[in-house]
Amino acid sequence: MNSHSAVSNIDGKISVTLQVAGLGALEVESLDVTVGHVRQLLSAKMQVAPTSLKVISGGRILKDDEKTLAEYGVTEKSKFLVTKTATSTNSKLHDQEAQLRAEEDKKEERRRQIERIRAAASVMAGRGSNTALDSQDLMLEDQQGHAIKFVSDEDRKALVTALVLHTMGQELMAKTEGDKKALACDP
């Protein structure tokens, strides 16, 4: 929105009027008011947040809210441009992007965790039948209680991998999604 200023000298006091297109006049006490004060007046009139306004005069953006109009070299003949920026929209987009990144990070961490579980299962399954693990901790029996003799090493690896993944999956689900879903996997 383009605007220009007018100055009136009433009772020895200078009053600066900023004409803002579509909003009418905005009067300030003098050129010694701060940019922050002008921004507050404009935001109240435009019903937007002060941080979403950009005030430009003489080709310079009046950024420092602590400086006065006079310190920026504004005179009674200076012209102003006031624009509304999309800071609130940018903030919402930034929040959404951060949330999406967090979700992606969670998915990536879960993928890495599953890869670690698969690697551990492969290592356990790759151990030969003569290891201490097989002789002490892992004894597989059929329904009659007879020890299972595997036809091939590949069959043994497949079964051990499946059992390890099943057990680790149940534990992971119990930690992350509750006991009800973990128990649904238990026959």
C-alpha positions, 0 to 999 in steps of 0.5 A: 500500500502506498502512502505519503505524509503531511505535516501540520504545525499547531500551537508550535507542535509538529504533527505528522500525518501518514496517508495510508492507502485504503486506511485513511490518515495516521497521525503521529505527534512528531518525527521523534516517535519511534518506528515501533510506535508507528508500527503499533499504530498501523497494526491497530488500524490494520488489525494485524500483528505489528511484526507482520508489517514492513514500513519503508521510507526513502527506499529504506526499510525501517527495521529498528523499532527503537529508532525514531523517524527523524533518525531514519531521515524521515521528513515531512515530505517523505513518502511511505510504503507499508506492506503486510508480510506473511510472517504468521503464514511462514511461522505456521509453515515452519511449524508444519515442516518441523513436525514433518521432520520430527515424524520423518526422524521417528520413522528413520529411527524405527527403520534403523531399529528394525535393521539392527534387530534383523542383523542381530537375528541373522547373527544368532541364526548364523551360529552353528549347532555346536555353539553354547547358545544352541546347546544351552539356551535354545532347544527346539522340540516337537509336540511330543517333546522330541528334539528337532533335528534339522535337515539342513543348516538353512532350515535351522537358520530360517527357524531361529531367525523367525523366532528371534524376530517374533520375540523382538517384535513382541517386545518392541510393540509392547514398548511402543504400542501397548500390551494389547497389540503385543498380545494379539501376536501371541498364539 
